[in-house]
Amino acid sequence: YLGLTLRVLGPGTPAMGPGKAELIERIGKTGSISAAARAMGMSYRRAWQLVEALNASFKEPVVTTSIGGERGGGARVTPYGRRLAARFRAMEDKASAAIAADLKRYRRHLR
């Protein structure tokens, strides 16, 4: 497989890349940072660091968390976070489509 990896750079740090987009999507599906991290083969600590980086990079919260309670804590992707991840995936698709022919020609040079 030969493909494209897109990263959107913010001031001093990558604001969004495929890993952060996947983390947002998995948190959205599971309601849990730890479950999302497990599914990605990532430590809980690293997932928390990425969530903090996401929330620090954007003008609005991407993921919100709650602690304790009867059912334990949890995490929720905000509507803003869902839109960011969807826009990132759309940009990935657009960029990949734009260079598909180039990638096909480039692939011929690989072993």
Legacy VTK file of the C-alpha trace (Angstrom):
# vtk DataFile Version 3.0
C-alpha trace
ASCII
DATASET POLYDATA
POINTS 111 float
0.000 0.000 0.000
1.245 3.450 -0.865
-0.712 6.329 0.524
-0.705 9.822 1.886
-0.502 10.932 5.516
-1.937 14.355 6.188
-1.009 16.482 9.178
-2.421 19.911 9.860
0.177 21.988 11.656
-0.778 24.523 14.269
1.479 27.041 15.980
4.346 24.925 17.300
2.558 21.567 17.252
0.562 19.322 14.936
-3.041 20.315 15.547
-4.501 17.264 13.802
-3.224 14.110 12.206
-4.597 10.657 11.547
-3.894 9.414 15.081
-5.706 12.281 16.777
-8.611 11.974 14.346
-8.882 8.259 15.124
-8.724 8.949 18.857
-11.566 11.473 18.565
-13.635 8.993 16.544
-13.023 6.145 19.003
-13.815 8.302 22.037
-17.010 9.306 20.266
-17.965 5.651 19.775
-16.951 4.355 23.213
-17.491 7.345 25.495
-14.171 6.470 27.093
-10.596 7.639 26.699
-9.275 4.378 28.163
-11.364 2.210 25.814
-10.283 4.306 22.830
-6.646 4.015 23.899
-6.895 0.223 24.307
-8.460 -0.136 20.864
-5.565 1.838 19.377
-2.846 -0.022 21.305
-1.956 3.183 23.120
-1.402 3.859 26.799
-4.101 5.672 28.724
-1.538 8.327 29.643
-0.653 8.972 25.996
-4.328 9.197 25.046
-4.870 11.752 27.824
-1.889 13.756 26.560
-3.361 13.794 23.060
-6.779 14.867 24.355
-5.134 17.680 26.309
-3.146 18.705 23.216
-6.304 18.715 21.112
-8.181 20.848 23.599
-5.220 23.251 23.837
-4.836 23.519 20.046
-8.377 24.515 19.174
-10.599 27.455 20.065
-13.249 25.230 21.629
-13.052 21.959 23.568
-12.811 18.854 21.390
-13.352 16.300 24.183
-14.960 16.854 27.577
-14.619 14.527 30.545
-16.525 13.738 33.690
-15.278 11.968 36.792
-16.802 9.578 39.279
-20.510 9.209 39.742
-22.671 6.123 39.791
-21.482 4.852 36.394
-17.913 6.119 36.731
-16.374 8.830 34.603
-16.488 9.196 30.891
-15.548 11.276 27.928
-17.620 12.963 25.275
-16.596 14.364 21.924
-18.169 17.767 21.527
-20.109 18.657 18.385
-17.164 20.944 17.538
-14.773 17.980 17.924
-16.929 15.795 15.675
-16.906 18.512 12.999
-13.119 18.888 13.244
-12.536 15.166 12.818
-14.986 14.972 9.912
-13.347 17.959 8.188
-9.924 16.383 8.660
-11.121 13.095 7.115
-12.628 15.047 4.189
-9.301 16.829 3.651
-7.486 13.462 3.715
-9.840 12.101 1.065
-9.487 15.217 -1.089
-5.680 15.213 -0.871
-5.467 11.479 -1.639
-7.763 11.842 -4.653
-5.735 14.795 -5.926
-2.505 12.792 -6.049
-3.853 9.308 -6.825
-2.335 9.227 -10.325
0.991 10.494 -9.001
1.040 7.795 -6.328
0.305 5.151 -8.935
3.280 6.290 -11.034
5.491 6.563 -7.953
4.584 3.038 -6.847
6.299 1.664 -9.971
9.660 2.704 -8.537
9.267 0.704 -5.319
10.461 -2.853 -4.883
LINES 1 112
111 0 1 2 3 4 5 6 7 8 9 10 11 12 13 14 15 16 17 18 19 20 21 22 23 24 25 26 27 28 29 30 31 32 33 34 35 36 37 38 39 40 41 42 43 44 45 46 47 48 49 50 51 52 53 54 55 56 57 58 59 60 61 62 63 64 65 66 67 68 69 70 71 72 73 74 75 76 77 78 79 80 81 82 83 84 85 86 87 88 89 90 91 92 93 94 95 96 97 98 99 100 101 102 103 104 105 106 107 108 109 110
